[in-house]
Amino acid sequence: MGGHRSSSVYRVTACLISFSLLMAINAENRNGEVDDEHEFTYLKNSSKGPEHWGSLKEEWKLCSVGKSQSPINIIEEKVLVSSKNGTFRRNYRPTRAVLRNRGHDIMVEWDGDATGTNLTYNLLQCHWHIPSEHTINGDRYNLELHMVHRNSQGKFAVVAILYDLGNSDPFLDKILANISHFIKGEEKIDLGVVDPWDIKFGSKKYYRYMGSLTATPCTEGVLWTVLDNVRTTSSEQIATLRKIVHDDFKNNARPSQPLNDRIVSKYSQDIQ
């Protein structure tokens, strides 16, 4: 989720969140998700489709038997509106990044040195799903951005932003300006310095719940923050994202998973 000096922090207490820009944790895939898209697919009625992920590998069994899986359908009337101070603070700084074509999605991955404590979540990467994975009151949106963070204990936290059709998204405009290199067959592009602040939140309200990664191995214990404000993206931007990924991943959204006994909370605070 090189060695560059900048960092940002995402702290979690009972009511405090702050973000920090990671930097590299090596060894296994630090983003938590499988990079080899040949091992699974999002196609319905496929032997490698979402309903079969849990049986494809032993280490993926949570995709089938897990009780805290993501994404979910957020039902407003069942959400617990929290009276706690849910201050949401970001402390991002620009740092070098690369653009990767993982076959099943397009990912911006930031680079640098890992820092933080057990209360610190460091930004690893962001990627996009078409259509949205999370739904609100059953409504599915055209696009969903995930900002994936991890702390020093290996736990993940993901911020999700939903998009409907409308004006183009400025951050995507900057990223897709480099996309022609992928058309030429490259799978990694050096983006130079990328500022995470260019990803606009524009929301004072957000939902929070405990869930999982939405791709294999469906790791649980993930802290999800889903912004209530729906932003916009253009049909041209969505078409470009679909053009670059591999054919089986034009739609790369996992179906909604059962909520079971989990609680979804909603906060209304200025996001700083």
HELIX and SHEET records of a PDB file:
HELIX    1   1 GLU A   37  GLU A   39  5                                   3    
HELIX    2   2 PRO A   50  HIS A   52  5                                   3    
HELIX    3   3 TRP A   53  LEU A   56  1                                   4    
HELIX    4   4 GLU A   58  TRP A   60  5                                   3    
HELIX    5   5 LEU A   62  VAL A   65  1                                   4    
HELIX    6   6 GLU A   76  LYS A   78  5                                   3    
HELIX    7   7 PRO A  170  LEU A  176  1                                   7    
HELIX    8   8 SER A  180  ILE A  183  1                                   4    
HELIX    9   9 PRO A  196  ASP A  198  5                                   3    
HELIX   10  10 SER A  235  ILE A  244  1                                  10    
HELIX   11  11 ASP A  247  PHE A  249  5                                   3    
SHEET    1   A 4 TYR A  10  ARG A  11  0                                        
SHEET    2   A 4 THR A 120  HIS A 129 -1                                        
SHEET    3   A 4 LEU A  16  LEU A  21  1                                        
SHEET    4   A 4 THR A  87  ARG A  90  1                                        
SHEET    1   B 5 TYR A  10  ARG A  11  0                                        
SHEET    2   B 5 THR A 120  HIS A 129 -1                                        
SHEET    3   B 5 ILE A 106  TRP A 110 -1                                        
SHEET    4   B 5 THR A  95  ASN A 101 -1                                        
SHEET    5   B 5 LYS A 188  VAL A 194 -1                                        
SHEET    1   C 8 TYR A  10  ARG A  11  0                                        
SHEET    2   C 8 THR A 120  HIS A 129 -1                                        
SHEET    3   C 8 LEU A 143  ARG A 150 -1                                        
SHEET    4   C 8 PHE A 156  LEU A 165 -1                                        
SHEET    5   C 8 GLU A 220  LEU A 227  1                                        
SHEET    6   C 8 LYS A 205  SER A 212 -1                                        
SHEET    7   C 8 SER A 265  SER A 268 -1                                        
SHEET    8   C 8 LEU A  80  VAL A  81  1                                        
SHEET    1   D 5 TYR A  10  ARG A  11  0                                        
SHEET    2   D 5 THR A 120  HIS A 129 -1                                        
SHEET    3   D 5 LEU A 143  ARG A 150 -1                                        
SHEET    4   D 5 PHE A 156  LEU A 165 -1                                        
SHEET    5   D 5 ARG A 231  THR A 233  1                                        
SHEET    1   E 3 ASN A  73  ILE A  74  0                                        
SHEET    2   E 3 THR A 135  ILE A 136  1                                        
SHEET    3   E 3 ASP A 139  ARG A 140 -1                                        
END                                                                             
